[in-house]
Amino acid sequence: MTDTMRALIAGRGPDWVLDEVPVPEPGPGQVLIRNRAAAVNNADLPMLAEADPTAGGHGEEFVAGFEYAGEIAAVGDDAGDWRAGNPVMGSIPASFAEYVVADHRFVMPRPASLVPEIAAALPTGLLTEHGALTVAGFEAGRSVLITGASTGIGLIGVQVAKALGASQVIGTTRSPGKRELLASVGVDEVIVTNEQDLAEAVLAATGGEGVDVVLDHVAGQVFAETLLATAHDGHVVNIGRLAGAASTIDIDALSYRHLNVHGVSFGFTRDWETAGIIAGLLPEVIPAVERGQIRPVIDSGLPLSRPDEIADRLRSGLVTGKVVVAIDD
């Protein structure tokens, strides 16, 4: 192993910069991962822009990225049962690099049959969507509405809900052209919000009852509409804010339906929570991945050596699913 590695650095300009940086060393409770592929997330571009010193950003340099897939290269003291060579995947900052250090509790086993270029696009979606379903007390046989279902994370959410036994999955999109995509990953009823009233369409699809659980990736006024589409004593979990963080809701809809509203943000500031959610993936979700029931939709693959093309693809607004970065060009 060399002392340095290639990584994409933010904080030097409008795009990531490929540079050589020291290989991190695993401390107590940590593992070092030889990264083979990474995947891009919605948060990556805003963080890049906020760090851009040429546009008034803070100019603090950091290794970008959040999702990785590879194998264990070295193990620190008290790092659980991990061993060098174990195939793994996960979500942790500084993943656009040849090596990644992670708390051993945050690492997921990667099925040996799952190549890194596919596995790298899964961890954030699995962690977030399964975590949100857990917060909502989801059980097999319940119905689920997923707003923004055609996003990279929403597509994973549909498959996770189906794999865990959802009786009905309803998904929303703004684009009529995404109907076939959503149906292909298991959506039973597609609602095109640019053409249909969300609440009316959900109630029609559920016999007037509404859904048991909502996973909301959109927020804005869509969040308010989901309250009208949720069954009595149901759960609404806000995950993302694609339409903005502000929403004006009907308190009667919230109160008279006795709804449970949750907000989640599965970062790494609450270690106990993240570790528990990842452990919760092991009994059912990782086996579903291994069986092929859960697969990411891959938009495109680009090498680490072309950071400008990676950023341009994200800025295009044309991405469907996940952009994957090949670490070894």
N, C-alpha and C positions, 0 to 999 in steps of 0.2 A: 504494500500500500504506500502511495506517495504521501508527501506532507501537504500537498495542495490539491485543489479540485476546481473544476469549472463550475460556475454558478451565475445566475442572472441577478444583477444588482439593480435595485431601484434607488432613486435619490440623486442621480447624476444628470437627468434630462427627461424628455417626454417619453422615452422608451427604456426598456431594460437594457443593461449593458452586460455582455458576456465577459467575465474576468476570472482570474485565478485567485482563490482565497484559501486560507488554511482549512484542512480537514478537521472537523470538530472531533473532540474526544468524549466518549460516554463517561459520565460521572456515576455516582451511586444511584441505583434504580433506573438507569438509562441503558438504551441499546443504540448501537451505530448501525445504520442501514445503508447498504450499497444500493443506491437508487437506480432504477432502470427506466422508469417512465413517470411523468407527472401530468396532472390535469389542471386546467385553468378554471377559475371560479369567478362569479360576478364581482366579488370584492377585490379582485386583483387590479383591475383598471382604476377604480377610484383611489386605491392605495398608491398606485404608481403616479397618478396625477397629483395627489396631495404631497408627494415627496419631491416633485419636480422643481428644482430651484430656479429654473429658467422661466417659470410661470408663477412665481411667488410661493412655491411650496416650501416645506420645512428643510429640505436638503439633507435629511439624515439618511445615510445609506443603510440598506438591509438586503438580505437575500430574500427574494420574492417567492411566492408560491405556497400552496397549502396541502396538495394531495400527492401521494407518492405510491410507488409499488416497486419492490425489489426483494432483497434477502438480507438477513442479519449478517453483518460483517464482524461485529465485536460486541461483547456484553460487559457492562459494568457490574460492580458488586450489587448484590441484592436486587437483581433484575428479573426475578421470577424464573420461569422455566424455559425462557428463550435460549436457543443455541445458535452458534454460527452456522449459516447455511439455510436456516428456516425461511421459507418464502412468506413474505409479509406485505401488508398494505396499510395505509393509514392517512390521517389528516393532521398535519402539524405545520406551523410556520417554517419558512425557509426550505421549501421542498423543490424549488427550481435549482437543484444542485446534484452533483454526483454522489454525495453522501449526506445523510440526514440523521440527526440525533433526536431521539424521542423518549419520553417517559415510557417505561415498559408496559404500563397499564393502558396506554393509548394506542398500542399497536394491535392490528387485527391480523389473524392468520389469513394468508392468501391461498386458496385452493391451488394445489400444484398444477391442475389442468387449466388454470386461468392465467393467460399471459399477462405480463405487466402492463402492456399497452391497453388492455381492457380493464384490468383491476384498478389502475390508477384513477379511473373515472368514477369509481364507486364509493369510496369511504365517506366523503362529506354527505352524500345523499343518504347512505345507509344510516349514518349516525344521526342526521337531522330528522329524517322522516320516521325512523323507528322510534327515536326519542320523543317526537311529537305525538305519535300514536300511543306511546306508553303514558305520557302525561295525561292524555285524554281517556285513559282507562280502556283502550280498545280491546275488544274480544272478538273472536271469530263469530261470524254471523251478523255483524253490524255493518251498516252502510256508511260510505265515506264520500265526501265531496272534496275534490282537490282543485283549488283555484290556481291558475297559472300552470296547468298540468303539462303543457308542452315545453316548459323550461327544462333544463338539464336535471335539476333536482326534483321537479314535479314528476318527470317520467320515471324516476326511481321510486318516488312515493307511490305511484300507481301500482307498480310491481310488488313493492313491499306489502301494501295493503292486500293485494290479491293473494300473495304467497301466505299471508297470515290468516286467510279465510274470510275476507270481506264478502258480504252477500251481494253488494252492489257498489261499484265505483263510478262516480260521476266526475267528469273532468271538464274544466273550462279552458278556453283559448280565445284569443281575439281574432284568429285567422281561420277562415273556413278551410284553407288548404292543409290544416293540421289534423283534420278529422281522421284521415286514414292512419296517420302516425299514431294518434292516441288510441284508436281501435286496435292497432297492432300490438300495443303493450298491455292491453287488458281493460281499457275504459269501456264501460257498458253503455253509457250515455254521454255524448259529447255536447256541450253547450258553447255556442259561439257568442260571446258576450257583446260583440259588435252588432249582432243581429237579433239576439233574444234577451228577454228579461231574465236575469239569473234566478231570482227567487221563484218566479212563476214556473220556469222550466224545471227547476229542482222539485217543486211541489207536484208538478204534473208527473214527473218520473217516479215519484215515491208515493203515489196515491194520496197526495195531500198531507202526508205525514211529515215530510222533511227528513234530512239525513241525521244519523246518530253522531257523526264526527265530521268536522270540517278541518282540513289542513289548508290554511290560507297563506299563499306566497305573494299576494298582490297588495293587500291592505288598501289604503285610500277608501273610496266609497264602496268598493267591492266588499270590504270587510263588513260594512254596515248592511249590505244586501245579504250576506251569508247568515246574519242573525234571523232573517225572515225565512230562510231556507232550512233551518235546523229544527229537528224534532224536540218536543218537550223533554227537558232534562238532558239535552244533548250537549256536546262539547265543541267549542270553536277554538282552534289553536292558531295564533298568528305566528308565522315563521319568517316571511319576507315582506318587503315594502316596495315592490316594483312600481306601484302607483302613488307612492308617497306615504309619509308617516301619519298624516292627519286624516281623521274620519269623523263624520257627524252621525251618530247612531240614534236609533229610536229606542229609548229606554224601556218603553212598553214591550217591545219585541224581546228585549233582554229579560225583563222581569216576569212577564206573564207566561213566558215559555220556560222559566226557571233554568236558564242556560248557564253553562259553566264556560267562562272565557279564560284562556291561558295565553301568556306571552312567553316565548322561548328564544334563547340565544345560546346555542351550544358551543361557546368558545372554550378557552382553556384557563379562565380565571377561577373556575369552580371545579378543581381537580376531582373532588369526590363525585360530583355529578357526572362529569364526562367519563370517568373510569367506570361508573356504574352502568351508564348507557352502553358503552362499548362491550362490557361483560354481558349485557342483556342481548346483544346480537348473536352470541355464540350458540345458544340452543336451537334457534329456528332460522334466523336470517342468513347466517353464513352457510348452513347446509342448503338453503334455497338457492344461494348463489352458486354453490357447487353443482347443484342439479340443473342449473341453467334457467331457473325460474325468474331470476333477476339479472338483467344485463343492461349496461348503460347504452345509450344511443350516442355513437361517436360521430361528431361533425367532421373532424379532420385531424390529421397528425402532422406535426411540424417538428423539426429538430431543434435542440437547445441552441445551436449555433446561429439561428435566425430569429432573434428576439423581436426585431422590427416586424417581421411577418406574423408572428404570434399576436402581437398587439394590434396590428392592422386587421387581422381576422376578427378579433373581438369587437373592434370599433365599427366593423362593417354593418352590424345589426342583422346579419344573415345567418348567424350561428344557430344550428338545430342540434341540441344535445351538447356534448362536451368536446372541447379542443384538447387534444392530448399532445404532450411534449415528449419526444424521444430523447432521453438523456445521452445515450450512446448513439451519436449520429450515424 
